[in-house]
Amino acid sequence: MAKKLLVILSIVLWFGTAFSGTTPNVEYSADSVMETADGVMKGRVYVAPGKERREYDQDGEPMVMIVRNDKKVTWMLML
């Protein structure tokens, strides 16, 4: 559980710094790979102007992060 919370915290902190500037006005989706000391998480990212959704699978457990820059809020869903 502590490992999962550490990964979530690092993702949220990364988003806070990565999207503090301007974002492009295009929509796209892409495969995503995040490497940490604990391993590799693969997923999918969906981006629209002011919005982003990332879906990851960590040790068989799905996680979804939704970022709404227009509302200045981030949700982390652990299913």
N, C-alpha and C positions, 0 to 999 in steps of 0.2 A: 504494500500500500504506500509506503514512504517513497519507493521508487517511482510509482505512478504520479504521486503528488509533485515530486521533483521535476518530472518531465512536463507536467502541466504548467507548473510555475515557469519553467524555462520557455515554454511556448508563448505564454501570455506576456512575459517580459520582452521576448523577441518582437512580438507584435506591437508592443507599446513604443519601441524604438524604431522599428522598420517602417511604420506607417504614420509617423509624426509629421511627415512632410506631405507633399502633394502626391496624388495617385493618378495614374493614367485614366483617360476617359474611354476605355475599351472594355469589352467583355471577353473573357477567355476562360478556359479550363485546362488543367495540366496535371501530370503525375508529379508527386512530391516525394522526396526522400529526405529524411532527417536523421543524421547520424549523431549519436551521443556516446558517452563512455559506456553506457549500459547496453547499447545495441543500435539497431537501425529500425526506424518506423517508416513504412511506406503508406502512401495515401493518395488522395486526390484533392485538388484545390479548384474552386470555382470563384471567379472574380467578376464583379460588375462595378461600375463607378460608385464609390462609397460603401460597397458591401463585399464581404468575402466569407466563404465557407470552406473549411478544411475538414476532411474526413480521414481519420487514421484508424488503424487496427493495431493495438498493442497487446501482445500475448493473447490474441483471440478475443479481446474486448474492444468493441468499437467506441471511438471518441469522435465527437463533432464539435468544432469550434466555429462560432458565427461571430463575425466582426462587423459592426455597423458604425462606420466613421461618422456618418451624418447624425447619429444619435449619441456618439461617443460612448458606446457600450460594447462589451464582449461577453458572449455566453459560452460556457464550456458544458457540453452535454456528454455524460458518460452513460452509455446504454447497457 
